[in-house]
Amino acid sequence: MAYTGIDNSELFFQTKIYNGNGSTNAITLDGSDNMQPDWTWIKNIPLSGGYAHNLFDSVRGTNKKIVTNDGRAETTETNTLNSFDSNGFTLGNDAGTDEVNKSGTTFVSWNWKAGTSVSGNTTGSGSSKSYTGSVSTDAGFSIIRYTGNGTAGHTIPHHLGVQPQVVICKRLSSSGQWVFGTMALPNQFEQFLELDLTGGAQSSSLRWNNTDPSSSVFTVGSTADTNQDGTTIVAYSFANKQGFSRMGSYVGNGDANGTFIYTGFKPAFIMVKNSGASYNWVIQDNKRDPSSFYNPLDRYLYPNSSDPESESSDYNLDFLSNGFKPRNTRSETNDSGNNYIFMAFAENPFTTSTGVAGLAR
C-alpha cells in the first residue's frame, strides 16, 4: 500500500470554481482547512468566449500577471489579484481586462501553496546573482525569482531538498517562451518543451545546459529564455511527493481502453503533453465537469491557448483512486506508441499515513 506524508492534499493544492462580479471579490477556497495560496492560475471556463490564462504568485507580487498562452512579458494589472489571503485570494474590479473577474463569467482557479520564504545568491558559472522565493518541502514545490547572468552553467537553488522532476521557467521583463524541463522526457534535461506552444520536445544545451537538476539546484544554459543577463526570470519547480504529486510519462495505446497511469493518489488536476509531436497541452481537473462525481470526465482546457473550455467524449478520462486512465484515442492524450509527459496533483492519497484507503469516483 502507498503511504504518504500528506493526508490532506487540500492544504497544498485546491481547484476553485468561482463567479466574477466586476467588483471586489473575495474568493474562499473550499477545503476543510484554510490554505493561503502562493501560486494562483486563473482561466475563464464558459463554453464560449476565451480569455488568457492568468498566473499570479506571491514572490513576484500581487497584480503582476504572466500568461501561459503566449510569451508576453509580465504586466502589472491593477485590480486583478489584489491579495493572497489566509483562505483564498481577493480580486479587484478587473477593469479593462475582464480576464479574472468579469461579471457574469465563471472562472476556474488552480491554487498551490509554498509558504516558506527563501533568498540568497545563485552559483555556478558566471557572476553571482540574487534570488528570492517561496518553498514547501512537504509539498515539493518552490517558486524562485532570479536574475540571469548570460553564462552557461549558471545554477539556481530551488530549495526542495530533493531532485525536482519538473522545472518551468518564464522570462519576466521581456517576451520569451515558457521553458518546460522534465525528467520524464527520454533525454531528460537535454531536452525541453514550451508550455505556450504546441511543439514536441526539442534538444538543446541552451536551456538547461544538458544538466539534470540536483537535490539543491537546477542549471541553465546561455539562452535568453532561462538566463538572459540582467533579466528577471521566475521558476516553478516540482518534486514527486508520495500520495500528493507525481510527474512522469506514459506510452499511449490508441485504444478507448487506454493505458493506466499509476500516481499513488486520486487526482484532482492532470496536465498532459504529447512530447513527440505538435499537439496542444491538455488540462483536466475534478471540479469543472457538472457530473464530475462520476467517470469519465470530458471537459478540458489548453494552457497554450486562450480558447474557452470545451467538452467532448474524445477527451474522456477516468480519475481513479490510484491514478488515471485515458478513455479516448486522441493524439493529445493517447496516440498509439507516442510518449506523453504529465503532471498530476492529488485530491486524496490512495492510502493515508494511518492506512485508510482512498476511493475512486
C-alpha positions as CSV (number, residue, x, y, z in Angstrom):
1,M,0.0,0.0,0.0
2,A,1.2,3.6,-0.7
3,Y,1.6,5.7,2.3
4,T,2.0,9.5,2.3
5,G,3.2,12.4,4.4
6,I,0.3,14.5,3.2
7,D,-3.1,13.1,4.4
8,N,-5.0,16.3,3.4
9,S,-4.0,17.4,-0.1
10,E,-6.1,20.5,0.2
11,L,-3.5,22.0,2.5
12,F,-1.2,22.4,-0.6
13,F,-3.4,22.3,-3.7
14,Q,-7.0,23.2,-4.4
15,T,-9.2,23.8,-7.5
16,K,-11.8,26.5,-7.0
17,I,-14.6,27.5,-9.4
18,Y,-16.0,31.0,-8.9
19,N,-18.2,33.6,-10.5
20,G,-16.9,37.0,-11.4
21,N,-18.7,40.1,-10.1
22,G,-16.8,43.0,-11.7
23,S,-16.1,44.4,-8.2
24,T,-14.1,43.5,-5.1
25,N,-14.4,39.7,-5.0
26,A,-13.0,37.6,-2.1
27,I,-12.6,34.0,-3.2
28,T,-12.7,31.5,-0.4
29,L,-11.3,28.1,-1.2
30,D,-13.4,25.1,-0.5
31,G,-11.1,22.9,1.6
32,S,-11.9,21.8,5.1
33,D,-8.7,23.5,6.3
34,N,-7.5,27.0,5.3
35,M,-4.9,27.3,2.7
36,Q,-3.2,30.6,1.7
37,P,-2.0,30.1,-1.9
38,D,1.3,31.3,-3.3
39,W,0.6,30.5,-6.9
40,T,-2.8,31.0,-8.4
41,W,-3.6,30.2,-12.1
42,I,-7.0,31.5,-13.4
43,K,-8.9,30.8,-16.6
44,N,-12.4,31.5,-17.7
45,I,-14.5,28.4,-18.4
46,P,-17.7,29.2,-20.2
47,L,-18.2,27.2,-23.3
48,S,-17.9,30.4,-25.4
49,G,-15.6,33.4,-25.2
50,G,-11.9,32.9,-24.4
51,Y,-9.5,34.9,-22.2
52,A,-5.9,34.4,-21.4
53,H,-4.6,32.0,-18.7
54,N,-3.6,34.4,-15.9
55,L,-0.9,33.4,-13.4
56,F,-0.1,35.2,-10.2
57,D,2.3,34.3,-7.4
58,S,3.3,35.7,-4.0
59,V,7.0,36.0,-4.9
60,R,6.5,38.3,-7.9
61,G,3.8,40.2,-6.0
62,T,0.1,40.8,-6.4
63,N,-1.4,42.3,-9.6
64,K,1.6,41.0,-11.6
65,K,0.5,38.5,-14.2
66,I,2.0,36.3,-16.7
67,V,0.1,34.2,-19.2
68,T,0.8,30.7,-20.5
69,N,-0.9,31.0,-23.8
70,D,1.7,33.4,-25.2
71,G,5.2,34.6,-24.4
72,R,4.5,38.2,-23.4
73,A,6.4,39.9,-20.6
74,E,5.0,40.2,-17.1
75,T,2.5,43.0,-16.8
76,T,1.1,44.9,-13.8
77,E,-2.7,45.0,-14.0
78,T,-4.2,47.0,-11.1
79,N,-7.2,45.4,-9.5
80,T,-6.8,41.9,-10.8
81,L,-5.4,39.7,-8.0
82,N,-5.1,42.2,-5.1
83,S,-4.1,39.8,-2.3
84,F,-3.4,36.3,-1.3
85,D,-5.5,35.6,1.8
86,S,-5.4,33.0,4.6
87,N,-8.2,31.1,3.0
88,G,-8.0,32.1,-0.7
89,F,-7.5,35.4,-2.6
90,T,-9.2,38.7,-3.3
91,L,-9.8,40.1,-6.8
92,G,-10.3,43.7,-7.8
93,N,-12.8,45.0,-10.4
94,D,-10.6,43.8,-13.2
95,A,-11.4,46.9,-15.2
96,G,-10.0,46.9,-18.8
97,T,-9.1,43.2,-18.9
98,D,-12.1,41.1,-17.8
99,E,-9.8,38.1,-17.6
100,V,-10.2,37.2,-13.9
101,N,-13.3,38.8,-12.6
102,K,-15.7,39.7,-15.4
103,S,-19.3,40.0,-14.0
104,G,-21.4,37.0,-15.0
105,T,-18.5,34.9,-16.1
106,T,-17.4,31.6,-14.5
107,F,-13.7,31.0,-13.8
108,V,-11.5,28.2,-12.6
109,S,-8.5,28.8,-10.4
110,W,-5.8,26.2,-9.5
111,N,-4.0,27.1,-6.3
112,W,-0.7,25.8,-4.9
113,K,0.8,26.6,-1.5
114,A,4.6,27.1,-0.9
115,G,4.8,29.4,2.1
116,T,8.4,29.5,3.4
117,S,10.4,32.5,2.2
118,V,13.9,31.9,0.9
119,S,16.6,34.2,-0.5
120,G,20.3,34.2,-1.4
121,N,22.7,34.2,-4.3
122,T,23.0,31.9,-7.3
123,T,26.1,29.9,-8.0
124,G,27.9,28.1,-10.8
125,S,29.5,29.7,-13.9
126,G,29.4,33.5,-14.4
127,S,28.5,36.2,-12.0
128,S,26.5,35.5,-8.9
129,K,23.0,37.0,-8.8
130,S,20.5,37.4,-6.0
131,Y,17.2,35.5,-5.9
132,T,14.1,35.3,-3.7
133,G,11.4,32.6,-3.4
134,S,8.9,30.6,-1.5
135,V,9.0,26.9,-0.9
136,S,7.2,23.9,0.6
137,T,9.5,20.9,1.1
138,D,6.4,19.0,2.3
139,A,4.6,19.5,-1.0
140,G,7.7,19.5,-3.2
141,F,7.0,22.9,-4.7
142,S,9.0,26.1,-5.0
143,I,8.8,29.5,-6.7
144,I,12.1,31.2,-7.3
145,R,12.6,34.6,-8.9
146,Y,16.2,35.0,-10.1
147,T,18.3,37.2,-12.3
148,G,20.1,35.7,-15.3
149,N,23.8,36.1,-15.9
150,G,24.0,35.0,-19.6
151,T,26.7,32.3,-18.8
152,A,26.0,28.6,-19.4
153,G,26.3,26.6,-16.2
154,H,24.6,29.2,-14.0
155,T,23.0,27.3,-11.1
156,I,19.8,28.3,-9.3
157,P,18.9,27.0,-5.9
158,H,15.4,25.5,-5.7
159,H,15.3,24.7,-2.0
160,L,13.3,21.4,-2.4
161,G,16.0,19.2,-0.8
162,V,15.3,16.5,-3.4
163,Q,15.6,16.5,-7.2
164,P,12.7,18.3,-8.9
165,Q,11.1,16.3,-11.7
166,V,9.8,19.4,-13.4
167,V,11.2,23.0,-13.7
168,I,9.2,25.6,-15.6
169,C,10.9,29.0,-16.4
170,K,9.4,32.2,-17.7
171,R,11.4,35.4,-18.5
172,L,9.5,38.4,-16.9
173,S,10.9,41.7,-18.1
174,S,10.7,40.9,-21.8
175,S,8.8,38.4,-24.0
176,G,10.0,34.8,-24.3
177,Q,8.8,31.2,-24.3
178,W,7.8,29.2,-21.3
179,V,10.6,26.7,-21.0
180,F,9.4,23.3,-19.5
181,G,12.0,20.8,-18.4
182,T,11.1,17.3,-17.0
183,M,13.0,14.2,-16.0
184,A,10.1,12.3,-17.8
185,L,11.4,13.2,-21.3
186,P,13.5,10.5,-23.0
187,N,16.7,12.5,-22.7
188,Q,15.6,14.4,-19.5
189,F,17.0,17.9,-19.3
190,E,19.0,17.6,-22.5
191,Q,15.5,18.3,-24.0
192,F,12.8,20.9,-23.3
193,L,9.2,21.7,-24.2
194,E,7.5,25.1,-24.4
195,L,4.3,25.4,-22.4
196,D,3.0,28.3,-24.5
197,L,3.5,26.4,-27.8
198,T,2.3,23.1,-29.3
199,G,5.6,21.7,-30.5
200,G,7.2,18.4,-29.3
201,A,10.4,18.0,-27.3
202,Q,13.5,19.7,-28.6
203,S,17.1,19.0,-27.9
204,S,19.4,21.9,-27.0
205,S,22.0,22.7,-24.4
206,L,21.0,26.4,-24.4
207,R,18.1,25.9,-22.0
208,W,19.3,23.5,-19.3
209,N,23.0,23.2,-20.2
210,N,22.3,19.4,-20.7
211,T,22.3,19.1,-16.9
212,D,19.7,17.4,-14.8
213,P,18.6,19.2,-11.6
214,S,20.3,18.1,-8.4
215,S,18.8,18.0,-4.9
216,S,19.8,21.6,-4.4
217,V,20.0,23.4,-7.8
218,F,18.8,23.4,-11.4
219,T,21.2,24.6,-14.1
220,V,20.6,26.9,-17.0
221,G,22.4,27.4,-20.3
222,S,23.0,30.7,-22.1
223,T,19.7,31.3,-23.8
224,A,17.7,34.4,-23.0
225,D,14.6,32.5,-22.0
226,T,16.3,30.9,-19.0
227,N,19.4,33.0,-18.4
228,Q,19.4,36.4,-20.1
229,D,22.0,38.6,-18.4
230,G,20.3,41.1,-16.0
231,T,16.8,39.8,-16.8
232,T,14.4,38.6,-14.1
233,I,13.0,35.1,-14.5
234,V,10.6,33.0,-12.5
235,A,11.0,29.3,-12.0
236,Y,8.3,26.9,-10.7
237,S,9.9,23.6,-9.5
238,F,8.1,20.4,-8.6
239,A,9.3,17.2,-7.0
240,N,7.4,13.9,-6.7
241,K,5.8,13.5,-3.3
242,Q,4.2,10.2,-2.5
243,G,0.4,10.4,-2.2
244,F,0.3,14.1,-3.3
245,S,2.2,14.9,-6.6
246,R,3.6,12.9,-9.5
247,M,5.4,14.0,-12.6
248,G,6.1,11.2,-15.1
249,S,5.4,9.7,-18.5
250,Y,3.4,7.0,-20.2
251,V,3.1,5.5,-23.7
252,G,-0.3,5.7,-25.4
253,N,-2.1,2.7,-26.8
254,G,-4.5,4.3,-29.2
255,D,-7.5,2.4,-27.6
256,A,-10.6,3.6,-25.8
257,N,-9.5,1.3,-23.0
258,G,-6.3,3.4,-22.5
259,T,-3.1,2.9,-20.6
260,F,-3.4,3.0,-16.8
261,I,-1.1,5.5,-15.3
262,Y,-0.3,5.0,-11.6
263,T,0.1,8.0,-9.4
264,G,-0.5,6.7,-5.9
265,F,-3.4,9.0,-5.3
266,K,-6.8,10.1,-6.7
267,P,-6.0,13.0,-9.0
268,A,-7.5,16.5,-8.7
269,F,-5.5,18.0,-11.5
270,I,-3.8,16.5,-14.5
271,M,-1.8,18.2,-17.3
272,V,-0.7,16.1,-20.3
273,K,1.5,16.8,-23.4
274,N,2.3,14.5,-26.3
275,S,6.1,15.0,-26.1
276,G,6.9,13.7,-29.6
277,A,4.6,15.7,-31.8
278,S,2.9,19.1,-32.3
279,Y,-0.3,18.9,-30.2
280,N,-1.9,21.0,-27.5
281,W,-1.2,20.7,-23.9
282,V,-4.3,19.5,-22.0
283,I,-5.6,20.2,-18.5
284,Q,-8.4,18.3,-16.8
285,D,-9.5,18.5,-13.2
286,N,-12.0,17.2,-10.8
287,K,-14.2,20.3,-10.4
288,R,-15.2,21.6,-13.8
289,D,-17.5,18.8,-15.1
290,P,-21.1,19.2,-13.7
291,S,-21.3,15.4,-13.5
292,S,-17.8,15.2,-12.0
293,F,-18.8,12.8,-9.3
294,Y,-18.7,10.1,-12.0
295,N,-16.2,8.9,-14.5
296,P,-15.2,9.6,-17.2
297,L,-14.5,13.4,-17.2
298,D,-14.5,15.1,-20.5
299,R,-14.0,18.9,-20.0
300,Y,-10.6,20.3,-21.0
301,L,-8.6,23.4,-21.4
302,Y,-5.4,24.1,-23.4
303,P,-2.8,26.1,-21.4
304,N,-1.2,27.1,-24.6
305,S,-4.4,28.7,-26.0
306,S,-6.9,31.3,-24.9
307,D,-9.7,29.0,-26.2
308,P,-12.6,28.6,-23.8
309,E,-13.3,25.3,-22.0
310,S,-14.6,22.6,-24.3
311,E,-16.4,19.3,-23.7
312,S,-16.0,16.2,-25.7
313,S,-16.1,12.4,-25.2
314,D,-12.9,12.5,-27.3
315,Y,-11.2,13.6,-24.1
316,N,-12.8,11.0,-21.8
317,L,-10.5,10.4,-18.8
318,D,-11.0,8.3,-15.7
319,F,-9.8,9.7,-12.4
320,L,-9.1,6.6,-10.3
321,S,-8.2,6.1,-6.6
322,N,-4.6,5.5,-7.5
323,G,-4.1,7.0,-10.9
324,F,-5.8,7.9,-14.2
325,K,-6.8,6.2,-17.5
326,P,-7.5,7.8,-20.9
327,R,-10.8,6.5,-22.3
328,N,-10.1,8.0,-25.8
329,T,-7.9,7.8,-28.8
330,R,-6.9,11.5,-29.1
331,S,-3.4,12.3,-30.3
332,E,-3.2,14.8,-27.5
333,T,-3.5,12.1,-24.8
334,N,-3.5,8.6,-26.1
335,D,-2.0,8.0,-29.6
336,S,-0.6,4.5,-30.0
337,G,3.1,4.3,-29.3
338,N,3.5,8.1,-28.5
339,N,5.3,9.2,-25.4
340,Y,3.3,11.6,-23.1
341,I,4.6,13.6,-20.1
342,F,2.2,14.5,-17.3
343,M,1.9,16.5,-14.0
344,A,-0.7,15.4,-11.5
345,F,-1.8,16.6,-8.1
346,A,-4.0,14.8,-5.6
347,E,-7.5,15.1,-4.4
348,N,-6.6,12.5,-1.7
349,P,-3.9,9.8,-1.3
350,F,-4.5,6.2,-2.3
351,T,-3.7,5.3,1.3
352,T,-3.3,7.8,4.2
353,S,-0.4,7.7,6.7
354,T,-2.7,5.7,9.0
355,G,-3.6,3.2,6.4
356,V,-7.0,4.5,5.4
357,A,-7.7,3.7,1.7
358,G,-9.0,6.4,-0.7
359,L,-11.9,5.8,-3.1
360,A,-12.3,6.2,-6.9
361,R,-15.0,8.3,-8.4
